[in-house]
Amino acid sequence: MTIDKYRAMDQKALEQEKLALLREQFNLRMQKATKQLTALGQLKVVRRNIARINTIITEKMGDAHGE
């Protein structure tokens, strides 16, 4: 997903998306450990999307506190 789509989400949707991505990351790591992962770049994409969501959550928390 793009950063704009993440920014359009509310806090609850971001948390749900983050949880889904964390599960996907875990599954990809298990596939990598058992040599079943064929698309190694997918792990990088998921990790970066998690970081994007964490950034958006932090930005929204800052906005909520009046910064």
C-alpha positions as CSV (number, residue, x, y, z in Angstrom):
1,M,0.0,0.0,0.0
2,T,1.1,3.6,-0.5
3,I,1.7,6.0,2.3
4,D,-1.4,8.1,1.3
5,K,-3.7,5.1,1.8
6,Y,-2.2,4.5,5.2
7,R,-2.7,8.2,6.1
8,A,-6.4,8.0,5.1
9,M,-7.0,5.2,7.6
10,D,-8.1,5.7,11.2
11,Q,-6.2,4.5,14.2
12,K,-8.1,1.2,14.6
13,A,-7.7,0.3,10.9
14,L,-3.9,1.1,11.1
15,E,-3.6,-1.2,14.1
16,Q,-5.4,-4.0,12.3
17,E,-3.3,-3.6,9.2
18,K,-0.1,-3.6,11.3
19,L,-1.2,-6.8,13.0
20,A,-1.9,-8.5,9.7
21,L,1.5,-7.4,8.4
22,L,3.3,-8.7,11.5
23,R,1.6,-12.1,11.0
24,E,2.6,-12.0,7.3
25,Q,6.2,-11.1,8.3
26,F,6.3,-14.0,10.7
27,N,5.0,-16.4,8.1
28,L,7.6,-15.2,5.6
29,R,10.4,-15.6,8.1
30,M,9.3,-19.2,8.8
31,Q,9.2,-19.8,5.0
32,K,12.7,-18.3,4.7
33,A,14.0,-20.5,7.6
34,T,12.6,-23.7,5.9
35,K,14.0,-22.6,2.5
36,Q,10.4,-22.3,1.1
37,L,10.5,-18.6,0.4
38,T,10.9,-17.9,-3.3
39,A,10.3,-14.1,-3.3
40,L,12.9,-12.7,-1.0
41,G,11.9,-9.2,-1.8
42,Q,8.5,-9.7,-0.2
43,L,10.1,-9.7,3.3
44,K,11.6,-6.3,2.6
45,V,8.3,-4.9,1.4
46,V,6.4,-6.1,4.5
47,R,9.1,-4.8,6.8
48,R,8.9,-1.3,5.2
49,N,5.1,-1.3,5.3
50,I,5.2,-2.0,9.0
51,A,7.6,0.9,9.4
52,R,5.3,3.2,7.4
53,I,2.4,2.3,9.6
54,N,4.4,2.9,12.8
55,T,5.4,6.3,11.4
56,I,1.8,7.2,10.6
57,I,0.6,6.1,14.1
58,T,3.3,8.3,15.7
59,E,2.3,11.3,13.5
60,K,-1.4,10.9,14.4
61,M,-0.5,10.6,18.1
62,G,1.5,13.8,17.8
63,D,-1.5,15.5,16.2
64,A,-3.8,14.3,18.9
65,H,-1.6,15.9,21.6
66,G,-1.6,19.3,20.0
67,E,1.8,19.4,18.5
